[in-house]
């Protein structure tokens, strides 16, 4: 809008100058004709005084019109769309938002500045409260640490020795004996092979109990021995229980001697002739050991 007004003013000035120029030209032409007529003495005289008077009146009228327009603009003041503080983009002035914000804050009354500070403090308090709420309770941390500490102490306490005794996982006869120095016969497979464990006769659904204190290393399933559990009993000794179902322990659990591990499952196809049984293996640093030497 400001640019349009500036353009209109320029056009008015141009029109005024053009009009003055035209009138001046006409005046000069009149003087020339008058002098020529007087020089020719032909009896024909043009009255230039009237023409000069009319030119002066017209010039005065245009000047008064321009002044009146300027006066009207001064009275009306700025248009709604006109910003007196507006700066053309070509001026190269760039407003610094951060500086303006600091200036505005400096101009704020003391009360408003104080209110702003209080609002910021409230936001900080809310963030602090939210952070504290998301933190676990001290009691929960202590409980978790206590469980972890107990677990570590129990793991350190596992110290099975070669001379220590093992409890029987189930009460039953040994169907296949341990043998790693010579092969033994497997009825279902109808072949002789080495046996790194003993196979104990059991009743399907019977409870299988832990033979020693230990920590559950893994719960897995094998094609030959079915569902199974391996337990660390300390000093590199591990026990593996096979032919299980309804397993009641998880990896990482700390168990005591006599705790129920699971129940006797139906035998896998590798032990169908032997019938329901418990596969029981003892190892030391990964090497099979005869469990009968420790079973009491």
C-alpha atoms as a printed R data frame, in Angstrom:
    type eleno elety resid chain resno      x        y       z
1   ATOM     1    CA   UNK     A     1  0.000    0.000   0.000
2   ATOM     2    CA   UNK     A     2  2.865    2.303   0.835
3   ATOM     3    CA   UNK     A     3  4.473    1.654  -2.515
4   ATOM     4    CA   UNK     A     4  1.218    2.477  -4.343
5   ATOM     5    CA   UNK     A     5  0.962    5.815  -2.509
6   ATOM     6    CA   UNK     A     6  4.577    6.620  -3.318
7   ATOM     7    CA   UNK     A     7  3.922    5.829  -6.982
8   ATOM     8    CA   UNK     A     8  0.850    8.093  -7.065
9   ATOM     9    CA   UNK     A     9  2.815   10.977  -5.593
10  ATOM    10    CA   UNK     A    10  5.518   10.518  -8.169
11  ATOM    11    CA   UNK     A    11  2.912   10.520 -10.963
12  ATOM    12    CA   UNK     A    12  1.383   13.771  -9.648
13  ATOM    13    CA   UNK     A    13  4.750   15.488  -9.557
14  ATOM    14    CA   UNK     A    14  5.513   14.300 -13.085
15  ATOM    15    CA   UNK     A    15  2.114   15.589 -14.269
16  ATOM    16    CA   UNK     A    16  2.742   18.968 -12.605
17  ATOM    17    CA   UNK     A    17  6.166   19.306 -14.177
18  ATOM    18    CA   UNK     A    18  4.774   18.271 -17.566
19  ATOM    19    CA   UNK     A    19  1.969   20.815 -17.290
20  ATOM    20    CA   UNK     A    20  4.390   23.597 -16.369
21  ATOM    21    CA   UNK     A    21  6.631   22.577 -19.226
22  ATOM    22    CA   UNK     A    22  3.731   22.648 -21.704
23  ATOM    23    CA   UNK     A    23  2.494   26.004 -20.454
24  ATOM    24    CA   UNK     A    24  5.990   27.430 -20.603
25  ATOM    25    CA   UNK     A    25  6.347   26.197 -24.154
26  ATOM    26    CA   UNK     A    26  3.056   27.766 -25.074
27  ATOM    27    CA   UNK     A    27  4.068   31.007 -23.422
28  ATOM    28    CA   UNK     A    28  7.347   31.082 -25.285
29  ATOM    29    CA   UNK     A    29  5.543   30.328 -28.498
30  ATOM    30    CA   UNK     A    30  3.154   33.206 -27.810
31  ATOM    31    CA   UNK     A    31  5.995   35.618 -27.218
32  ATOM    32    CA   UNK     A    32  7.593   34.481 -30.411
33  ATOM    33    CA   UNK     A    33  4.423   34.974 -32.435
34  ATOM    34    CA   UNK     A    34  3.799   38.387 -30.840
35  ATOM    35    CA   UNK     A    35  7.273   39.623 -31.661
36  ATOM    36    CA   UNK     A    36  6.988   38.250 -35.174
37  ATOM    37    CA   UNK     A    37  3.666   40.006 -35.739
38  ATOM    38    CA   UNK     A    38  5.019   43.281 -34.444
39  ATOM    39    CA   UNK     A    39  8.068   42.898 -36.649
40  ATOM    40    CA   UNK     A    40  5.965   42.146 -39.698
41  ATOM    41    CA   UNK     A    41  3.658   45.151 -39.052
42  ATOM    42    CA   UNK     A    42  0.954   43.419 -41.027
43  ATOM    43    CA   UNK     A    43 -1.785   44.836 -38.836
44  ATOM    44    CA   UNK     A    44 -2.610   41.427 -37.263
45  ATOM    45    CA   UNK     A    45 -1.862   41.434 -33.474
46  ATOM    46    CA   UNK     A    46 -2.369   38.496 -31.114
47  ATOM    47    CA   UNK     A    47 -3.392   39.430 -27.560
48  ATOM    48    CA   UNK     A    48 -0.795   37.504 -25.543
49  ATOM    49    CA   UNK     A    49 -1.681   39.102 -22.220
50  ATOM    50    CA   UNK     A    50 -4.836   36.999 -21.964
51  ATOM    51    CA   UNK     A    51 -2.890   33.859 -22.813
52  ATOM    52    CA   UNK     A    52 -0.233   34.653 -20.197
53  ATOM    53    CA   UNK     A    53 -2.899   35.317 -17.589
54  ATOM    54    CA   UNK     A    54 -4.669   32.041 -18.341
55  ATOM    55    CA   UNK     A    55 -1.342   30.166 -18.142
56  ATOM    56    CA   UNK     A    56 -0.545   31.665 -14.760
57  ATOM    57    CA   UNK     A    57 -4.018   30.767 -13.450
58  ATOM    58    CA   UNK     A    58 -3.719   27.190 -14.656
59  ATOM    59    CA   UNK     A    59 -0.270   26.786 -13.065
60  ATOM    60    CA   UNK     A    60 -1.558   28.220  -9.806
61  ATOM    61    CA   UNK     A    61 -4.562   25.853  -9.888
62  ATOM    62    CA   UNK     A    62 -2.346   22.798 -10.368
63  ATOM    63    CA   UNK     A    63  0.001   23.872  -7.581
64  ATOM    64    CA   UNK     A    64 -2.949   24.425  -5.225
65  ATOM    65    CA   UNK     A    65 -4.306   20.962  -6.125
66  ATOM    66    CA   UNK     A    66 -1.026   19.275  -5.277
67  ATOM    67    CA   UNK     A    67 -0.752   21.167  -1.989
68  ATOM    68    CA   UNK     A    68 -4.336   20.233  -1.125
69  ATOM    69    CA   UNK     A    69 -3.612   16.534  -1.764
70  ATOM    70    CA   UNK     A    70 -0.537   16.685   0.423
71  ATOM    71    CA   UNK     A    71 -2.529   18.392   3.149
72  ATOM    72    CA   UNK     A    72 -5.228   15.723   2.939
73  ATOM    73    CA   UNK     A    73 -2.599   13.002   3.248
74  ATOM    74    CA   UNK     A    74 -1.164   14.683   6.322
75  ATOM    75    CA   UNK     A    75 -4.635   14.900   7.915
76  ATOM    76    CA   UNK     A    76 -5.540   11.280   7.152
77  ATOM    77    CA   UNK     A    77 -2.263   10.000   8.575
78  ATOM    78    CA   UNK     A    78 -1.080    6.468   7.961
79  ATOM    79    CA   UNK     A    79 -3.231    3.863   6.204
80  ATOM    80    CA   UNK     A    80 -4.109    0.676   8.013
81  ATOM    81    CA   UNK     A    81 -1.736   -1.325   5.870
82  ATOM    82    CA   UNK     A    82  1.066    1.182   6.161
83  ATOM    83    CA   UNK     A    83  3.748    0.601   8.771
84  ATOM    84    CA   UNK     A    84  5.793    3.753   9.532
85  ATOM    85    CA   UNK     A    85  8.571    1.543  10.876
86  ATOM    86    CA   UNK     A    86  8.563   -0.605   7.749
87  ATOM    87    CA   UNK     A    87 11.992   -1.067   6.210
88  ATOM    88    CA   UNK     A    88 12.478   -2.133   2.631
89  ATOM    89    CA   UNK     A    89 14.191   -5.493   2.201
90  ATOM    90    CA   UNK     A    90 16.805   -3.830   0.052
91  ATOM    91    CA   UNK     A    91 17.956   -1.706   2.973
92  ATOM    92    CA   UNK     A    92 19.984   -4.659   4.263
93  ATOM    93    CA   UNK     A    93 18.777   -4.248   7.883
94  ATOM    94    CA   UNK     A    94 18.309   -7.549   9.712
95  ATOM    95    CA   UNK     A    95 16.403   -7.723  12.998
96  ATOM    96    CA   UNK     A    96 18.087   -9.755  15.709
97  ATOM    97    CA   UNK     A    97 15.292  -11.740  17.383
98  ATOM    98    CA   UNK     A    98 17.398  -12.576  20.433
99  ATOM    99    CA   UNK     A    99 18.320   -8.920  20.992
100 ATOM   100    CA   UNK     A   100 14.681   -7.871  20.566
101 ATOM   101    CA   UNK     A   101 13.608  -10.469  23.094
102 ATOM   102    CA   UNK     A   102 16.173   -9.214  25.595
103 ATOM   103    CA   UNK     A   103 15.035   -5.633  24.975
104 ATOM   104    CA   UNK     A   104 11.401   -6.634  25.529
105 ATOM   105    CA   UNK     A   105 12.302   -8.395  28.758
106 ATOM   106    CA   UNK     A   106 14.208   -5.320  29.876
107 ATOM   107    CA   UNK     A   107 11.129   -3.174  29.205
108 ATOM   108    CA   UNK     A   108  8.825   -5.480  31.208
109 ATOM   109    CA   UNK     A   109  7.660   -4.232  34.591
110 ATOM   110    CA   UNK     A   110  9.287   -5.852  37.580
111 ATOM   111    CA   UNK     A   111  6.105   -7.772  38.441
112 ATOM   112    CA   UNK     A   112  5.867   -9.351  34.992
113 ATOM   113    CA   UNK     A   113  9.557  -10.291  35.061
114 ATOM   114    CA   UNK     A   114  9.098  -11.925  38.447
115 ATOM   115    CA   UNK     A   115  6.047  -13.837  37.199
116 ATOM   116    CA   UNK     A   116  8.060  -15.121  34.244
117 ATOM   117    CA   UNK     A   117 10.833  -16.329  36.541
118 ATOM   118    CA   UNK     A   118  8.275  -18.078  38.761
119 ATOM   119    CA   UNK     A   119  6.746  -19.820  35.730
120 ATOM   120    CA   UNK     A   120 10.160  -21.078  34.655
121 ATOM   121    CA   UNK     A   121 10.830  -22.358  38.184
122 ATOM   122    CA   UNK     A   122  7.475  -24.181  38.160
123 ATOM   123    CA   UNK     A   123  8.364  -25.883  34.872
124 ATOM   124    CA   UNK     A   124 11.693  -26.983  36.317
125 ATOM   125    CA   UNK     A   125  9.928  -28.340  39.430
126 ATOM   126    CA   UNK     A   126  7.471  -30.286  37.221
127 ATOM   127    CA   UNK     A   127 10.344  -31.829  35.265
128 ATOM   128    CA   UNK     A   128 12.067  -32.729  38.501
129 ATOM   129    CA   UNK     A   129  8.890  -34.307  39.898
130 ATOM   130    CA   UNK     A   130  8.348  -36.317  36.720
131 ATOM   131    CA   UNK     A   131 11.937  -37.554  36.810
132 ATOM   132    CA   UNK     A   132 11.581  -38.582  40.449
133 ATOM   133    CA   UNK     A   133  8.331  -40.411  39.693
134 ATOM   134    CA   UNK     A   134  9.968  -42.431  36.923
135 ATOM   135    CA   UNK     A   135 12.785  -43.529  39.224
136 ATOM   136    CA   UNK     A   136 12.275  -46.903  40.863
137 ATOM   137    CA   UNK     A   137 11.492  -46.781  44.553
138 ATOM   138    CA   UNK     A   138 14.348  -47.226  46.980
139 ATOM   139    CA   UNK     A   139 12.662  -50.329  48.368
140 ATOM   140    CA   UNK     A   140 12.473  -51.917  44.931
141 ATOM   141    CA   UNK     A   141 16.144  -51.157  44.288
142 ATOM   142    CA   UNK     A   142 17.109  -52.662  47.619
143 ATOM   143    CA   UNK     A   143 14.993  -55.741  46.972
144 ATOM   144    CA   UNK     A   144 16.490  -56.237  43.527
145 ATOM   145    CA   UNK     A   145 19.995  -55.774  44.878
146 ATOM   146    CA   UNK     A   146 19.267  -58.198  47.690
147 ATOM   147    CA   UNK     A   147 18.046  -60.872  45.256
148 ATOM   148    CA   UNK     A   148 21.070  -60.346  43.049
149 ATOM   149    CA   UNK     A   149 23.418  -60.480  46.030
150 ATOM   150    CA   UNK     A   150 21.785  -63.661  47.302
151 ATOM   151    CA   UNK     A   151 22.088  -65.188  43.870
152 ATOM   152    CA   UNK     A   152 25.786  -64.333  43.672
153 ATOM   153    CA   UNK     A   153 26.416  -65.642  47.200
154 ATOM   154    CA   UNK     A   154 24.567  -68.853  46.389
155 ATOM   155    CA   UNK     A   155 26.643  -69.290  43.231
156 ATOM   156    CA   UNK     A   156 29.845  -68.739  45.221
157 ATOM   157    CA   UNK     A   157 28.652  -71.231  47.865
158 ATOM   158    CA   UNK     A   158 28.380  -74.000  45.264
159 ATOM   159    CA   UNK     A   159 31.392  -76.120  46.006
160 ATOM   160    CA   UNK     A   160 30.675  -79.729  45.070
161 ATOM   161    CA   UNK     A   161 33.668  -81.984  45.622
162 ATOM   162    CA   UNK     A   162 34.551  -85.396  44.227
163 ATOM   163    CA   UNK     A   163 33.923  -87.017  47.625
164 ATOM   164    CA   UNK     A   164 30.495  -85.322  48.094
165 ATOM   165    CA   UNK     A   165 27.304  -87.341  47.856
166 ATOM   166    CA   UNK     A   166 24.389  -86.897  45.436
167 ATOM   167    CA   UNK     A   167 20.738  -87.668  46.109
168 ATOM   168    CA   UNK     A   168 18.791  -89.891  43.718
169 ATOM   169    CA   UNK     A   169 16.512  -87.881  41.388
170 ATOM   170    CA   UNK     A   170 13.993  -90.752  41.509
171 ATOM   171    CA   UNK     A   171 13.919  -94.064  43.281
172 ATOM   172    CA   UNK     A   172 14.384  -96.848  40.723
173 ATOM   173    CA   UNK     A   173 16.609  -99.452  39.174
174 ATOM   174    CA   UNK     A   174 19.399  -98.554  36.772
175 ATOM   175    CA   UNK     A   175 18.314  -99.700  33.326
176 ATOM   176    CA   UNK     A   176 21.493  -98.660  31.498
177 ATOM   177    CA   UNK     A   177 24.733  -98.174  33.400
178 ATOM   178    CA   UNK     A   178 27.442  -95.565  32.932
179 ATOM   179    CA   UNK     A   179 30.240  -96.825  30.686
180 ATOM   180    CA   UNK     A   180 32.889  -94.834  28.873
181 ATOM   181    CA   UNK     A   181 35.651  -97.440  28.832
182 ATOM   182    CA   UNK     A   182 33.597 -100.026  26.945
183 ATOM   183    CA   UNK     A   183 30.273 -100.154  25.093
184 ATOM   184    CA   UNK     A   184 27.012 -101.300  26.651
185 ATOM   185    CA   UNK     A   185 23.802 -102.600  25.079
186 ATOM   186    CA   UNK     A   186 20.852 -100.254  24.366
187 ATOM   187    CA   UNK     A   187 17.644 -102.362  24.024
188 ATOM   188    CA   UNK     A   188 15.623  -99.892  21.961
189 ATOM   189    CA   UNK     A   189 18.493  -99.182  19.562
190 ATOM   190    CA   UNK     A   190 19.526 -102.830  19.651
191 ATOM   191    CA   UNK     A   191 23.159 -101.859  19.582
192 ATOM   192    CA   UNK     A   192 26.178 -101.410  21.794
193 ATOM   193    CA   UNK     A   193 27.598  -97.961  22.413
194 ATOM   194    CA   UNK     A   194 29.219  -95.828  25.078
195 ATOM   195    CA   UNK     A   195 26.999  -94.443  27.847
196 ATOM   196    CA   UNK     A   196 27.991  -91.091  29.437
197 ATOM   197    CA   UNK     A   197 25.024  -91.264  31.887
198 ATOM   198    CA   UNK     A   198 22.829  -93.680  33.749
199 ATOM   199    CA   UNK     A   199 19.208  -94.391  32.854
200 ATOM   200    CA   UNK     A   200 17.001  -94.884  35.932
201 ATOM   201    CA   UNK     A   201 13.626  -96.618  35.743
202 ATOM   202    CA   UNK     A   202 10.718  -94.382  36.830
203 ATOM   203    CA   UNK     A   203  6.950  -93.983  36.695
204 ATOM   204    CA   UNK     A   204  5.459  -91.489  34.251
205 ATOM   205    CA   UNK     A   205  4.254  -88.351  36.109
206 ATOM   206    CA   UNK     A   206  6.534  -89.000  39.101
207 ATOM   207    CA   UNK     A   207  8.377  -85.992  40.589
208 ATOM   208    CA   UNK     A   208 12.058  -85.552  39.755
209 ATOM   209    CA   UNK     A   209 14.050  -83.840  42.515
210 ATOM   210    CA   UNK     A   210 17.373  -82.037  42.535
211 ATOM   211    CA   UNK     A   211 20.314  -84.211  43.596
212 ATOM   212    CA   UNK     A   212 22.364  -81.278  44.939
213 ATOM   213    CA   UNK     A   213 22.328  -77.540  45.518
214 ATOM   214    CA   UNK     A   214 22.944  -75.651  42.306
215 ATOM   215    CA   UNK     A   215 22.106  -72.995  39.750
216 ATOM   216    CA   UNK     A   216 20.053  -73.793  36.647
217 ATOM   217    CA   UNK     A   217 22.246  -73.240  33.603
218 ATOM   218    CA   UNK     A   218 19.801  -74.189  30.869
219 ATOM   219    CA   UNK     A   219 16.389  -75.638  30.126
220 ATOM   220    CA   UNK     A   220 16.310  -77.266  26.690
221 ATOM   221    CA   UNK     A   221 14.904  -80.060  24.550
222 ATOM   222    CA   UNK     A   222 16.874  -82.840  22.867
223 ATOM   223    CA   UNK     A   223 15.710  -85.463  20.381
224 ATOM   224    CA   UNK     A   224 17.256  -88.324  22.357
225 ATOM   225    CA   UNK     A   225 16.599  -87.352  25.985
226 ATOM   226    CA   UNK     A   226 13.547  -85.099  25.483
227 ATOM   227    CA   UNK     A   227 13.054  -82.062  27.724
228 ATOM   228    CA   UNK     A   228 16.065  -81.586  29.966
229 ATOM   229    CA   UNK     A   229 17.640  -79.352  32.614
230 ATOM   230    CA   UNK     A   230 21.349  -78.722  33.291
231 ATOM   231    CA   UNK     A   231 22.413  -77.512  36.747
232 ATOM   232    CA   UNK     A   232 25.772  -76.126  37.920
233 ATOM   233    CA   UNK     A   233 26.629  -77.631  41.312
234 ATOM   234    CA   UNK     A   234 30.040  -75.988  41.742
235 ATOM   235    CA   UNK     A   235 33.745  -76.472  40.983
236 ATOM   236    CA   UNK     A   236 33.095  -77.386  37.349
237 ATOM   237    CA   UNK     A   237 30.568  -80.116  38.176
238 ATOM   238    CA   UNK     A   238 27.256  -80.164  36.342
239 ATOM   239    CA   UNK     A   239 24.183  -82.399  36.440
240 ATOM   240    CA   UNK     A   240 21.845  -83.054  33.513
241 ATOM   241    CA   UNK     A   241 18.332  -84.426  34.026
242 ATOM   242    CA   UNK     A   242 16.516  -85.799  30.952
243 ATOM   243    CA   UNK     A   243 13.123  -87.321  30.009
244 ATOM   244    CA   UNK     A   244 11.213  -84.508  31.853
245 ATOM   245    CA   UNK     A   245  7.873  -82.779  31.505
246 ATOM   246    CA   UNK     A   246  6.121  -80.005  33.468
247 ATOM   247    CA   UNK     A   247  9.488  -78.447  34.256
248 ATOM   248    CA   UNK     A   248  9.254  -76.130  37.291
249 ATOM   249    CA   UNK     A   249 12.565  -74.262  37.105
250 ATOM   250    CA   UNK     A   250 13.953  -71.544  34.846
251 ATOM   251    CA   UNK     A   251 17.408  -70.657  33.696
252 ATOM   252    CA   UNK     A   252 19.239  -68.772  36.443
253 ATOM   253    CA   UNK     A   253 17.198  -70.240  39.301
254 ATOM   254    CA   UNK     A   254 19.010  -71.228  42.488
255 ATOM   255    CA   UNK     A   255 17.776  -74.611  43.696
256 ATOM   256    CA   UNK     A   256 18.452  -76.761  46.711
257 ATOM   257    CA   UNK     A   257 18.868  -80.482  47.049
258 ATOM   258    CA   UNK     A   258 15.430  -82.123  47.106
259 ATOM   259    CA   UNK     A   259 13.621  -79.350  45.177
260 ATOM   260    CA   UNK     A   260 11.248  -80.610  42.504
261 ATOM   261    CA   UNK     A   261 12.602  -79.931  39.019
262 ATOM   262    CA   UNK     A   262  9.789  -81.495  36.991
263 ATOM   263    CA   UNK     A   263  7.928  -84.705  36.316
264 ATOM   264    CA   UNK     A   264  8.806  -87.928  34.480
265 ATOM   265    CA   UNK     A   265  7.666  -87.808  30.855
266 ATOM   266    CA   UNK     A   266  6.825  -90.588  28.452
267 ATOM   267    CA   UNK     A   267 10.095  -91.950  27.006
268 ATOM   268    CA   UNK     A   268 11.405  -90.746  23.674
269 ATOM   269    CA   UNK     A   269 11.644  -93.177  20.760
270 ATOM   270    CA   UNK     A   270 15.262  -93.846  21.696
271 ATOM   271    CA   UNK     A   271 14.115  -95.388  24.992
272 ATOM   272    CA   UNK     A   272 10.739  -96.864  24.123
273 ATOM   273    CA   UNK     A   273 11.742 -100.422  25.090
274 ATOM   274    CA   UNK     A   274 13.277  -99.256  28.386
275 ATOM   275    CA   UNK     A   275 10.004  -97.480  29.268
276 ATOM   276    CA   UNK     A   276  9.606  -94.309  31.423
277 ATOM   277    CA   UNK     A   277 12.955  -93.301  32.867
278 ATOM   278    CA   UNK     A   278 15.191  -90.461  34.010
279 ATOM   279    CA   UNK     A   279 18.382  -89.727  32.132
280 ATOM   280    CA   UNK     A   280 20.970  -88.661  34.739
281 ATOM   281    CA   UNK     A   281 24.463  -87.413  33.782
282 ATOM   282    CA   UNK     A   282 27.347  -85.943  35.833
283 ATOM   283    CA   UNK     A   283 30.223  -84.045  34.211
284 ATOM   284    CA   UNK     A   284 33.385  -82.365  35.488
285 ATOM   285    CA   UNK     A   285 34.609  -79.517  33.285
286 ATOM   286    CA   UNK     A   286 32.543  -80.974  30.456
287 ATOM   287    CA   UNK     A   287 33.882  -84.541  30.760
288 ATOM   288    CA   UNK     A   288 31.493  -87.369  31.833
289 ATOM   289    CA   UNK     A   289 31.915  -88.765  35.349
290 ATOM   290    CA   UNK     A   290 30.272  -91.891  36.748
291 ATOM   291    CA   UNK     A   291 27.405  -90.580  38.948
292 ATOM   292    CA   UNK     A   292 27.094  -93.940  40.729
293 ATOM   293    CA   UNK     A   293 30.311  -93.119  42.546
294 ATOM   294    CA   UNK     A   294 28.520  -90.283  44.349
295 ATOM   295    CA   UNK     A   295 24.928  -91.489  44.639
296 ATOM   296    CA   UNK     A   296 24.194  -92.551  48.221
